[in-house]
Amino acid sequence: MKCRICSSESREIFSGKILIKHIIKYFHCTECDFLQTEDPYWLGEAYQSAIGITDTGILKRNNLFARRSAAVISTFFDSNNKFLDFAGGYGIFVRMMRDFGFDFYWYDPFAENLFAKGFEHNKQDRVLLVTAFECFEHFTDPISEINKMLDISGNIIFSTRLFKDTPPQPSDWWYYSLESGQHISFYSAKTLKHLARKFDLHLNSDNKAFHMLSKEKHNDLLFKVIIKLSDLGLTKLFQAGLKSKTEADNKFLSKKNKNN
């Protein structure tokens, strides 16, 4: 099977049982270290709901990534620009970032915007940076999806959990998400480095689950330090000069609703 990242030959290394009934094969590329499932014929069944029923960590994860993103954006970029959450789900992350004071917008063709209504992405807007959380592992064609993001901005903050060394067996790694059947693409640090070279971008990573691809080179040690600081709850350090948009958004939406 051809690797979806580098087109090299991938070899079958094990199988797993998804959705409690389908036995599927996993293929590993020794060239870029990418791990992929066989052609995912089951996705229609897996996506009867855009957000998996077993995703109990959705609020905790959005809170964590909002704090980390605030730290990264404030440290390495101009916080007064427009930003976009690609595959924004229910809009939780966008609402949190706007509450912090960042001008964030939502985009997701597969989910309903529940919490960031009124702040959908306008293709005419210039966007400094795109965020893409917990979606790389869902991509059937990672290169095409990354190109879509790069058409919007050359800077991407994203999350996907990495495996180390040999890909773990399905019984040994919860991130395969066997119950949902939605995770079909898996990466290591080597895979992300390959992607950075392919797109001529610079990579920063915590080497676990939180990463950035960017046009400009940024200090990797500083990247890791500010993530640690945000995890310690020091988010306000990275909100200097920003004013929460919670009240302003309320007024904007109230006025918009009256006019409609």
Secondary structure, 3 states (H helix, E strand, C coil): CECCCCCCECEEEEEEEECCCEEEEEEECCCCCCEEECCCCCHHHHCCCCCCCCCCCHHHHHHHHHHHHHHHHHHHCCCCCEEEEECCCCCHHHHHHHHHCCEEEEECCCCCCCCCCCCECCCCCCCCEEEEECCHHHCCCHHHHHHHHHHHCCCEEEECCECCCCCCCHHHCHHHCCCCCCCCEEECHHHHHHHHHHCCCEEEECCCCEEEEECCCCCHHHHHHHHHHHHCCCHHHHCCCCCCCHHHHHHHHHHHHHHC
